[in-house]
Amino acid sequence: MTSPHSVSAERSASPLGTLTIVPWTNGPTPDDSIVPFLMVYSLGDGRDGPEAGEAAMRAALEGMGLPIGDRVVNAAQETAIAAHLLVEAQQAVLTLPFMKVQCSVPAQWEKAAHENAQVFLIVSTLPWPDAVPGEAITEEQLRAFVTDEKVVTAGAHVMLPVRRVRG
């Protein structure tokens, strides 16, 4: 189980609505180590409704140069992508042109992020109104949403390098 984190309650005044982030891991499998994931989605509560929020998120992602669909972009190789992730002290700080959010992450997630030196970021253009910040999401609910074909083909998928605080 995991709990989503909200960017800001005031976001409902924006066409994007309340933006939410949820971390989780997948694995390990015999062939792969633990993979850390982050997903950004809207609750669909923007000022102009869920359809306008979907269009606004699509425009924001395309404005970043991210393709919508199942193609995975490697942000370490495509340096023009304006997305940054700092992971330190069981906190992940994600910065995109349209949002900045900090969320708590489990120790296992942080360790995997540092070992892999990257996190798989999914930004859904489709709202997920059922995954409310502060309420637990079951593995089944999360799996059903992130593997839904409509969600996969209507989102951006990015391998995002992990940065650390340097002392």
PASEBA-1860 file (N, C-alpha, C; in nm, 3 decimals):
! residues 167
1> MTSPHSVS> 0.083/-0.118/0.000/0.000/0.000/0.000/0.088/0.124/0.000 ~ 0.037/0.227/-0.060/0.106/0.354/-0.063/0.003/0.465/-0.053 ~ 0.048/0.583/-0.023/-0.043/0.697/-0.014/0.003/0.806/-0.109 ~ -0.088/0.863/-0.185/-0.051/0.973/-0.274/-0.031/1.102/-0.196 ~ 0.048/1.191/-0.253/0.076/1.322/-0.196/0.026/1.429/-0.292 ~ -0.036/1.532/-0.239/-0.091/1.641/-0.321/0.010/1.752/-0.336 ~ 0.012/1.815/-0.454/0.099/1.930/-0.476/0.046/2.049/-0.399 ~ -0.081/2.079/-0.415/-0.139/2.195/-0.348/-0.290/2.191/-0.361
9> AERSASPL> -0.358/2.223/-0.255/-0.504/2.226/-0.258/-0.556/2.338/-0.347 ~ -0.477/2.443/-0.365/-0.521/2.555/-0.448/-0.519/2.522/-0.597 ~ -0.465/2.406/-0.634/-0.454/2.370/-0.775/-0.589/2.356/-0.843 ~ -0.698/2.340/-0.766/-0.829/2.325/-0.829/-0.870/2.453/-0.903 ~ -0.802/2.565/-0.876/-0.827/2.688/-0.950/-0.758/2.683/-1.087 ~ -0.671/2.588/-1.108/-0.597/2.570/-1.233/-0.673/2.472/-1.322 ~ -0.653/2.479/-1.453/-0.714/2.378/-1.540/-0.664/2.236/-1.509 ~ -0.541/2.225/-1.457/-0.486/2.093/-1.425/-0.553/2.030/-1.304
17> GTLTIVPW> -0.607/2.112/-1.215/-0.667/2.060/-1.093/-0.562/2.023/-0.991 ~ -0.601/1.944/-0.894/-0.510/1.900/-0.789/-0.417/1.795/-0.847 ~ -0.288/1.826/-0.849/-0.188/1.731/-0.898/-0.139/1.647/-0.781 ~ -0.122/1.520/-0.808/-0.089/1.424/-0.704/0.027/1.338/-0.751 ~ 0.108/1.295/-0.655/0.223/1.210/-0.687/0.220/1.088/-0.596 ~ 0.255/0.973/-0.651/0.259/0.851/-0.572/0.385/0.773/-0.609 ~ 0.465/0.733/-0.509/0.583/0.649/-0.533/0.551/0.502/-0.506 ~ 0.617/0.411/-0.578/0.609/0.268/-0.548/0.728/0.199/-0.614
25> TNGPTPDD> 0.748/0.074/-0.578/0.854/-0.005/-0.639/0.796/-0.130/-0.701 ~ 0.872/-0.186/-0.794/0.836/-0.311/-0.859/0.959/-0.401/-0.853 ~ 0.940/-0.527/-0.822/1.051/-0.621/-0.821/1.095/-0.649/-0.678 ~ 1.204/-0.716/-0.663/1.294/-0.762/-0.768/1.240/-0.886/-0.839 ~ 1.290/-0.906/-0.959/1.261/-1.027/-1.035/1.394/-1.099/-1.057 ~ 1.391/-1.221/-1.106/1.518/-1.291/-1.132/1.609/-1.215/-1.230 ~ 1.549/-1.136/-1.320/1.628/-1.065/-1.421/1.655/-0.919/-1.388 ~ 1.576/-0.860/-1.299/1.588/-0.717/-1.272/1.591/-0.689/-1.123
33> SIVPFLMV> 1.657/-0.578/-1.091/1.657/-0.532/-0.952/1.526/-0.458/-0.924 ~ 1.514/-0.405/-0.805/1.396/-0.327/-0.768/1.394/-0.199/-0.851 ~ 1.279/-0.168/-0.910/1.264/-0.048/-0.992/1.175/0.051/-0.918 ~ 1.225/0.174/-0.892/1.142/0.276/-0.829/1.060/0.351/-0.933 ~ 0.934/0.376/-0.901/0.843/0.449/-0.989/0.788/0.571/-0.916 ~ 0.755/0.673/-0.994/0.678/0.788/-0.948/0.570/0.810/-1.052 ~ 0.450/0.841/-1.006/0.345/0.876/-1.100/0.282/1.008/-1.058 ~ 0.263/1.094/-1.157/0.194/1.221/-1.138/0.061/1.210/-1.211
41> YSLGDGRD> -0.045/1.253/-1.143/-0.178/1.253/-1.205/-0.261/1.363/-1.142 ~ -0.368/1.397/-1.208/-0.462/1.497/-1.157/-0.584/1.425/-1.100 ~ -0.647/1.490/-1.006/-0.774/1.436/-0.955/-0.890/1.468/-1.048 ~ -0.865/1.553/-1.149/-0.971/1.590/-1.243/-1.063/1.696/-1.188 ~ -1.017/1.770/-1.088/-1.100/1.870/-1.022/-1.064/2.014/-1.061 ~ -1.006/2.030/-1.179/-0.969/2.164/-1.225/-1.090/2.251/-1.251 ~ -1.065/2.378/-1.265/-1.176/2.475/-1.275/-1.267/2.451/-1.394 ~ -1.216/2.389/-1.501/-1.296/2.368/-1.621/-1.336/2.223/-1.643
49> GPEAGEAA> -1.315/2.138/-1.543/-1.356/1.999/-1.552/-1.244/1.906/-1.596 ~ -1.270/1.774/-1.587/-1.167/1.675/-1.615/-1.116/1.675/-1.760 ~ -1.204/1.701/-1.856/-1.161/1.700/-1.996/-1.064/1.814/-2.024 ~ -1.094/1.931/-1.971/-1.003/2.046/-1.987/-0.871/2.018/-1.916 ~ -0.877/1.953/-1.800/-0.756/1.917/-1.728/-0.670/1.820/-1.806 ~ -0.733/1.724/-1.871/-0.661/1.628/-1.954/-0.591/1.701/-2.069 ~ -0.661/1.793/-2.134/-0.602/1.870/-2.244/-0.489/1.958/-2.194 ~ -0.505/2.018/-2.076/-0.400/2.104/-2.019/-0.276/2.022/-1.984
57> MRAALEGM> -0.294/1.902/-1.930/-0.179/1.817/-1.897/-0.108/1.772/-2.024 ~ -0.185/1.736/-2.125/-0.126/1.696/-2.254/-0.044/1.811/-2.311 ~ -0.097/1.932/-2.307/-0.025/2.049/-2.359/0.101/2.076/-2.277 ~ 0.092/2.061/-2.146/0.209/2.083/-2.059/0.319/1.983/-2.091 ~ 0.284/1.857/-2.110/0.383/1.754/-2.140/0.444/1.774/-2.279 ~ 0.360/1.803/-2.376/0.411/1.828/-2.510/0.499/1.952/-2.513 ~ 0.465/2.053/-2.431/0.547/2.172/-2.419/0.684/2.143/-2.361 ~ 0.695/2.036/-2.283/0.823/1.991/-2.227/0.902/1.909/-2.328
65> GLPIGDRV> 0.839/1.875/-2.439/0.905/1.791/-2.538/0.887/1.643/-2.512 ~ 0.790/1.609/-2.427/0.765/1.468/-2.397/0.656/1.413/-2.487 ~ 0.680/1.299/-2.548/0.576/1.237/-2.629/0.471/1.172/-2.541 ~ 0.349/1.169/-2.589/0.240/1.101/-2.522/0.228/0.963/-2.585 ~ 0.223/0.861/-2.505/0.212/0.725/-2.556/0.302/0.632/-2.479 ~ 0.329/0.516/-2.536/0.405/0.417/-2.462/0.556/0.424/-2.483 ~ 0.605/0.525/-2.558/0.749/0.542/-2.578/0.811/0.597/-2.449 ~ 0.921/0.536/-2.406/0.990/0.580/-2.285/1.106/0.672/-2.326
73> VNAAQETA> 1.108/0.790/-2.265/1.214/0.888/-2.292/1.319/0.875/-2.184 ~ 1.446/0.872/-2.224/1.556/0.870/-2.128/1.603/1.014/-2.109 ~ 1.565/1.075/-1.998/1.598/1.216/-1.973/1.747/1.239/-1.953 ~ 1.824/1.134/-1.925/1.969/1.149/-1.913/2.031/1.172/-2.051 ~ 1.970/1.119/-2.154/2.020/1.135/-2.290/1.957/1.253/-2.362 ~ 1.834/1.285/-2.328/1.763/1.398/-2.390/1.762/1.512/-2.288 ~ 1.871/1.585/-2.285/1.893/1.686/-2.181/1.800/1.806/-2.190 ~ 1.726/1.820/-2.297/1.634/1.934/-2.309/1.507/1.913/-2.227
81> IAAHLLVE> 1.487/1.794/-2.174/1.369/1.765/-2.092/1.383/1.837/-1.958 ~ 1.291/1.926/-1.929/1.296/2.007/-1.807/1.227/1.933/-1.692 ~ 1.291/1.826/-1.649/1.240/1.748/-1.536/1.359/1.711/-1.449 ~ 1.343/1.730/-1.319/1.454/1.703/-1.226/1.400/1.630/-1.104 ~ 1.483/1.540/-1.051/1.444/1.464/-0.934/1.561/1.458/-0.837 ~ 1.538/1.508/-0.718/1.634/1.501/-0.608/1.581/1.399/-0.508 ~ 1.665/1.303/-0.470/1.626/1.202/-0.373/1.728/1.201/-0.261 ~ 1.682/1.229/-0.140/1.771/1.236/-0.024/1.687/1.224/0.103
89> AQQAVLTL> 1.738/1.154/0.203/1.676/1.145/0.335/1.529/1.101/0.329 ~ 1.504/1.000/0.249/1.370/0.944/0.228/1.269/1.048/0.180 ~ 1.318/1.142/0.100/1.235/1.243/0.037/1.268/1.247/-0.112 ~ 1.165/1.261/-0.193/1.184/1.281/-0.337/1.126/1.418/-0.371 ~ 1.206/1.499/-0.439/1.161/1.631/-0.482/1.160/1.631/-0.634 ~ 1.041/1.636/-0.691/1.022/1.634/-0.836/0.990/1.775/-0.884 ~ 1.065/1.820/-0.982/1.043/1.952/-1.041/1.014/1.936/-1.190 ~ 0.897/1.983/-1.230/0.856/1.989/-1.369/0.819/2.135/-1.396
97> PFMKVQCS> 0.812/2.179/-1.520/0.779/2.319/-1.546/0.647/2.365/-1.484 ~ 0.554/2.274/-1.464/0.422/2.311/-1.414/0.399/2.271/-1.269 ~ 0.500/2.215/-1.202/0.482/2.175/-1.062/0.615/2.147/-0.996 ~ 0.615/2.159/-0.865/0.726/2.115/-0.781/0.664/2.053/-0.658 ~ 0.704/1.929/-0.627/0.645/1.858/-0.514/0.753/1.778/-0.442 ~ 0.737/1.770/-0.312/0.822/1.687/-0.228/0.734/1.582/-0.163 ~ 0.779/1.457/-0.166/0.702/1.353/-0.100/0.795/1.258/-0.027 ~ 0.744/1.198/0.077/0.818/1.096/0.151/0.819/0.968/0.070
105> VPAQWEKA> 0.934/0.899/0.076/0.947/0.771/0.006/1.004/0.669/0.105 ~ 0.968/0.543/0.091/1.023/0.440/0.180/1.174/0.423/0.157 ~ 1.243/0.372/0.258/1.387/0.349/0.248/1.422/0.260/0.130 ~ 1.342/0.156/0.106/1.367/0.065/-0.007/1.358/0.140/-0.140 ~ 1.263/0.232/-0.153/1.247/0.311/-0.275/1.370/0.398/-0.295 ~ 1.413/0.467/-0.189/1.531/0.555/-0.198/1.655/0.475/-0.236 ~ 1.674/0.361/-0.172/1.791/0.276/-0.202/1.789/0.233/-0.349 ~ 1.674/0.191/-0.398/1.662/0.149/-0.539/1.688/0.267/-0.633
113> AHENAQVF> 1.638/0.385/-0.598/1.659/0.504/-0.681/1.809/0.535/-0.692 ~ 1.881/0.526/-0.580/2.025/0.554/-0.583/2.102/0.444/-0.654 ~ 2.066/0.318/-0.632/2.135/0.207/-0.698/2.114/0.210/-0.849 ~ 1.993/0.241/-0.893/1.962/0.246/-1.037/2.004/0.378/-1.099 ~ 2.022/0.481/-1.016/2.056/0.617/-1.061/1.946/0.679/-1.147 ~ 1.827/0.618/-1.142/1.714/0.672/-1.216/1.584/0.617/-1.160 ~ 1.476/0.687/-1.192/1.342/0.649/-1.150/1.254/0.652/-1.274 ~ 1.160/0.559/-1.281/1.065/0.557/-1.392/0.949/0.649/-1.354
121> LIVSTLPW> 0.937/0.760/-1.427/0.831/0.859/-1.403/0.720/0.840/-1.505 ~ 0.598/0.832/-1.455/0.480/0.828/-1.540/0.397/0.952/-1.509 ~ 0.362/1.027/-1.612/0.274/1.142/-1.593/0.148/1.112/-1.674 ~ 0.040/1.090/-1.604/-0.086/1.055/-1.669/-0.161/1.181/-1.711 ~ -0.210/1.180/-1.833/-0.298/1.289/-1.874/-0.440/1.261/-1.829 ~ -0.470/1.134/-1.801/-0.604/1.097/-1.755/-0.614/1.117/-1.605 ~ -0.720/1.179/-1.558/-0.736/1.197/-1.414/-0.765/1.066/-1.343 ~ -0.732/1.064/-1.215/-0.760/0.949/-1.130/-0.827/1.002/-1.003
129> PDAVPGEA> -0.957/1.033/-1.011/-1.026/1.096/-0.898/-1.041/1.005/-0.776 ~ -1.026/0.875/-0.793/-1.043/0.782/-0.681/-0.921/0.775/-0.590 ~ -0.804/0.819/-0.639/-0.680/0.811/-0.561/-0.655/0.945/-0.492 ~ -0.725/0.966/-0.383/-0.724/1.093/-0.312/-0.604/1.101/-0.218 ~ -0.535/1.215/-0.216/-0.421/1.231/-0.125/-0.460/1.203/0.020 ~ -0.369/1.133/0.089/-0.391/1.102/0.229/-0.464/0.971/0.252 ~ -0.522/0.913/0.149/-0.590/0.784/0.161/-0.505/0.677/0.093 ~ -0.496/0.562/0.156/-0.414/0.453/0.103/-0.469/0.402/-0.030
137> ITEEQLRA> -0.375/0.364/-0.116/-0.406/0.299/-0.244/-0.354/0.156/-0.233 ~ -0.437/0.059/-0.264/-0.391/-0.079/-0.260/-0.308/-0.109/-0.384 ~ -0.228/-0.215/-0.373/-0.148/-0.257/-0.489/-0.238/-0.287/-0.608 ~ -0.352/-0.346/-0.583/-0.445/-0.381/-0.691/-0.499/-0.257/-0.760 ~ -0.535/-0.155/-0.682/-0.584/-0.030/-0.741/-0.475/0.036/-0.826 ~ -0.355/0.042/-0.771/-0.243/0.104/-0.843/-0.214/0.027/-0.972 ~ -0.203/-0.104/-0.961/-0.173/-0.188/-1.079/-0.282/-0.171/-1.185 ~ -0.407/-0.169/-1.144/-0.517/-0.154/-1.239/-0.509/-0.021/-1.314
145> FVTDEKVV> -0.473/0.086/-1.242/-0.465/0.217/-1.307/-0.344/0.226/-1.400 ~ -0.225/0.192/-1.350/-0.104/0.213/-1.431/-0.091/0.116/-1.547 ~ -0.162/0.003/-1.543/-0.155/-0.091/-1.655/-0.273/-0.079/-1.750 ~ -0.369/0.008/-1.719/-0.482/0.030/-1.808/-0.430/0.085/-1.941 ~ -0.470/0.024/-2.051/-0.420/0.063/-2.183/-0.445/0.211/-2.212 ~ -0.560/0.263/-2.170/-0.590/0.404/-2.192/-0.492/0.493/-2.117 ~ -0.457/0.455/-1.994/-0.363/0.533/-1.914/-0.224/0.526/-1.977 ~ -0.182/0.407/-2.018/-0.049/0.390/-2.078/-0.035/0.474/-2.204
153> TAGAHVML> -0.134/0.469/-2.291/-0.122/0.541/-2.419/-0.152/0.690/-2.408 ~ -0.204/0.733/-2.293/-0.236/0.875/-2.275/-0.144/0.941/-2.173 ~ -0.027/0.883/-2.152/0.066/0.939/-2.054/0.204/0.957/-2.112 ~ 0.289/1.024/-2.036/0.430/1.038/-2.071/0.509/0.945/-1.980 ~ 0.613/0.883/-2.035/0.694/0.785/-1.963/0.840/0.827/-1.975 ~ 0.903/0.849/-1.859/1.038/0.906/-1.858/1.127/0.830/-1.760 ~ 1.245/0.792/-1.806/1.349/0.745/-1.715/1.422/0.871/-1.669 ~ 1.405/0.905/-1.543/1.452/1.033/-1.490/1.573/1.011/-1.400
161> PVRRVRG> 1.686/1.075/-1.432/1.805/1.060/-1.347/1.780/1.112/-1.207 ~ 1.843/1.047/-1.111/1.831/1.085/-0.971/1.949/1.172/-0.933 ~ 1.919/1.286/-0.873/2.023/1.375/-0.822/2.028/1.361/-0.671 ~ 2.144/1.395/-0.615/2.162/1.390/-0.469/2.220/1.523/-0.425 ~ 2.203/1.553/-0.297/2.265/1.671/-0.239/2.414/1.641/-0.228 ~ 2.495/1.733/-0.272/2.640/1.714/-0.263/2.695/1.798/-0.149 ~ 2.778/1.736/-0.069/2.830/1.807/0.047/2.975/1.840/0.037
END
